[in-house]
Amino acid sequence: MRDYTYGAELLVLYLASTMKKNIFAGLLCAVAVLSVNVWSQTRRHDEIMKDVNATYEKLKKSLDAQKDKEAFEDAAKLQKLFKEVEDFWTPFDTKDAIEAARRAQNSFAALSRSVQVNNFQQAVMTYNTAAQFCRDCHSVHRIQAADKSYLIKP
Ligand code: HEC
């Protein structure tokens, strides 16, 4: 939350300087912009995660069936999704989460290279070790609310 507070201060300073006549309206705007921002960020994260999960499961099926084209596409998509995850965590400065997201990107990049040379055995090994990055991050940064939904813990 620290970064959002900092962002809010900047925003308030900016609005105060440009809207001298009506600082109060400026503050209201700042609060509105902030809440939308925080909300959309958290929304986006679980959308990414649902996508990650579906693609990760799909990749397993593609690998089992040795469908190289599909497997390549799934791995490439996961690489992109984990870049989004990395970008999400960057403003929080949550180093281990950023690291897990980066390692996941590297794994899926390596996996797509294995698939390209038809080395499915190696690709499956990489697939299985990648599950570690999900666990590493979830065990520290994912908490379950009373209603069983998941929340972010930076
Ligand atoms: C950098 C941290 C991080 C990594 C890496 C990560 N996750 Fe997550 N994941 C989270 C957090 C935090 C939540 C809880 C907040 C949310 O739902 O977005 C979550 C939630 C989820 C959810 C629940 C989504 C929902 O709300 O229904 C699934 C499913 C999931 N992750 C799957 C995975 C899988 C599979 C991997 C690995 C291939 C993975 N995650 C890797 C941080 C991570």
Residues whose N, C-alpha, C, O or C-beta is under 5 A from the ligand:
A	BS01	HEC	T42 H45 D46 M49 K50 V52 N53 Y56 A97 A100 A101 A130 F133 C134 C137 H138 H141 R142 Y150 L151 I152
